[in-house]
Amino acid sequence: MMRKCHNKYVHTLMSAVYVMVLLVATLVMFAAGGCVQQSASDVVSAYQPDSGPYRIRAAGSVQLPFAGLEKNLNLRITYPVADAGASGFPVIIFSHGGRCSRDRYSYFAEHWASHGYIVIQPAHLDSSSLPPPKIRGMQMMQEAVRTRRLDMVHILDSFEQIADLVPDLEGRIDANKVVAAGHSLGGGTAMSVTGLVMVDPSNNTEFGFTDKRFDALLLLTNPGNSPMMPDDPWRAVALPTFIASGTNDYSGLVRFIKKSKSVFRFPDDMEFAATGNTFLFVDDMDHYLGGLICKPRDGDTPDTDAARIIGGISVAFLAANLHADEHARALLENPGFWQTESRATLSIR
């Protein structure tokens, strides 16, 4: 069934933003002793659902040697085009979903790049864009989970080599501002290098670690909705975290999902982080955004409206946490934001 026109959502969304802005501006005025520190229009401008100011380019198949795994790590790199002398751009390392193609995430890669971020997307062992590996079944998935984490860290270790392979990036990579990001299993991959430690029930061994070079975590869909994952696993990551979920994330079983008997669990001594996380919930959004990302299915209608909402708020999240943008911070820190007829609800969890 075709979706209704989404213009009403955009109109309602902006109306809600405007109400929120007036509240924030008033609070700021009183806190500052009557001196307004930021205008309503400034706060509204932190929401960025449209493309940003940068022209973009994409290097579709960059072969990064990876001696440790005896392979070339195939990268897609989408990046902003800037004038000579421009400063470096933060990096988003994005991990695709299980058995998905990294190329199915171009909407978000291009959106973030247009706002000044270099987006690096590895093709992991289980990627549908690569020839099938020789191993199959559970053995393949276990090896994919193991090597996915290594792929992410190898990219961190190889920024200079990546700039050699893509000359446009020479002097443009800001290695001090790096985001781990992912969708579905890729979200689990991103969490596993930013502090999430879990116990594999098949052998009672722990896996996961913290690479301190990451500054934030960005998750498209909620990994905790998987039957194999504990609830809200991102609570274990002590980094600013953005989570986008929706009513039909994991086949509509967001609140009623039945966990597998083989679900991974937290270590007994796990201490959850006190970090306030940005949680975006979009009504009627599914795990694949109507086939826009990862795995399109016959009859799907890409949910570009949900993608615009996620894109707009994720850019505000990045601006607040990588660039200390106070207008973006004001936009994120009002828990009552979008508590109207809009599709989306934003909260701090």
Beta strands, then each sheet from edge to edge (+ up, - down):
strand 1: 55-66
strand 2: 71-81
strand 3: 89-95
strand 4: 118-122
strand 5: 173-183
strand 6: 198-200
strand 7: 205-207
strand 8: 216-220
strand 9: 241-248
strand 10: 278-286
strand 11: 344-348
sheet 1: 1+ 2- 4+ 3+ 5+ 8+ 9+ 10+ 11-
sheet 2: 6+ 7-
end
